[in-house]
């Protein structure tokens, strides 16, 4: 799954697990009150559940709110606490949506480039709950 964004739009990951029963209004409130961000800027906001098998994302596309939901059948999404920053690149979002674990090895602009040297996949069995990694750079 790949999501395309217009230039200038950013991707933010909420730093705490949430109750996945949350809908448009609750997620929008978390963005406004806890993240101190504006939903109408067109940025994408990603939320992970307590057991890290489910993910929701919310964005404003110019005409209304779009709510995206994904459930992994095998493995788990990485922990929000494992991210170095609440803001991730679109390439890192693709990795996150696949259930891969990533850790930046370079910082600054180089960390946000498409180059495979900007990130690497951590296939630690303890973090993957015993599952095989599904991404290789």
KAWO-V633317 format. One record per pair of residues at least 24 apart in sequence whose C-alpha atoms are under 6 Angstrom apart, sorted by the first residue. I is the first residue (numbers start at 0). J is the second residue. Records with the same first field share a line. If there is no record, write none. Layout:
# KAWO-V633317
I = J + J
This chain:
# KAWO-V633317
8 = 42
9 = 42
10 = 42 + 43 + 44 + 86 + 87
11 = 44 + 85 + 86
12 = 44 + 45 + 85
13 = 46
14 = 79
16 = 47 + 48 + 49
17 = 48
19 = 48
51 = 75 + 76
74 = 127 + 130
